């Protein structure tokens, strides 16, 4: 199953963010956006690839997108 993720890059690796992104892509990460100012890579990956992405040197965390559902108030 493919999921959307945000990959946080460690402070000490931010000057190598594009190199880290290249390694992530080699492991199946579909990279769609780079927020270089804050060290975040946005894209999607297969759930089974999460442990490999988290093990890449320079990766601080891999967060899965969470869907937010807002229910209508009763009576509306």
C-alpha positions as CSV (number, residue, x, y, z in Angstrom):
1,X,0.0,0.0,0.0
2,X,1.3,3.4,-1.0
3,X,1.2,6.3,1.6
4,X,2.1,9.9,1.6
5,X,5.0,10.8,3.9
6,X,7.1,13.7,5.1
7,X,10.8,12.9,5.8
8,X,12.5,15.1,8.3
9,X,16.2,15.6,7.7
10,X,18.5,16.0,10.7
11,X,20.0,19.5,11.3
12,X,23.5,18.3,10.6
13,X,22.5,16.7,7.3
14,X,20.5,19.7,5.9
15,X,23.4,20.8,3.7
16,X,23.2,17.4,2.1
17,X,19.3,17.3,1.7
18,X,19.5,16.7,-2.0
19,X,21.9,13.8,-1.6
20,X,19.6,12.3,1.1
21,X,16.6,12.8,-1.2
22,X,18.5,10.9,-4.0
23,X,19.1,7.9,-1.6
24,X,15.4,8.0,-0.6
25,X,14.4,7.9,-4.3
26,X,16.7,4.9,-4.9
27,X,14.7,3.1,-2.2
28,X,11.3,3.7,-3.9
29,X,10.4,7.1,-2.4
30,X,8.4,9.2,-5.0
31,X,9.8,12.6,-4.1
32,X,7.3,15.5,-5.0
33,X,8.6,18.5,-3.0
34,X,11.6,19.7,-0.9
35,X,11.2,22.2,1.9
36,X,14.9,22.9,2.2
37,X,14.5,25.8,4.7
38,X,13.1,23.4,7.3
39,X,14.7,20.1,6.1
40,X,11.6,18.2,4.9
41,X,11.1,16.0,1.9
42,X,7.5,15.3,0.8
43,X,6.3,12.4,-1.3
44,X,5.0,8.9,-1.1
45,X,6.3,5.4,-0.5
46,X,5.2,1.8,0.0
47,X,4.4,1.0,3.7
48,X,7.0,-1.8,3.7
49,X,9.7,0.7,2.7
50,X,9.3,2.8,5.8
51,X,12.0,1.0,7.9
52,X,14.6,1.4,5.1
53,X,13.8,5.1,4.8
54,X,14.1,5.6,8.5
55,X,17.6,3.9,8.5
56,X,19.1,6.3,5.9
57,X,21.9,8.4,7.5
58,X,20.6,12.0,7.9
59,X,17.0,11.0,8.2
60,X,15.6,12.1,11.5
61,X,12.0,10.8,11.1
62,X,9.5,9.6,8.6
63,X,5.9,10.7,9.3
64,X,2.9,9.3,7.6
65,X,0.1,11.6,6.4
66,X,-2.9,11.4,8.7
67,X,-6.3,12.1,7.3
68,X,-8.5,14.5,9.2
69,X,-12.2,13.9,9.0
70,X,-14.5,16.6,10.4
71,X,-18.0,15.3,11.2
72,X,-21.0,17.6,10.8
73,X,-22.5,18.8,14.0
74,X,-25.7,16.9,15.0
75,X,-28.8,18.6,13.7
76,X,-27.1,20.2,10.7
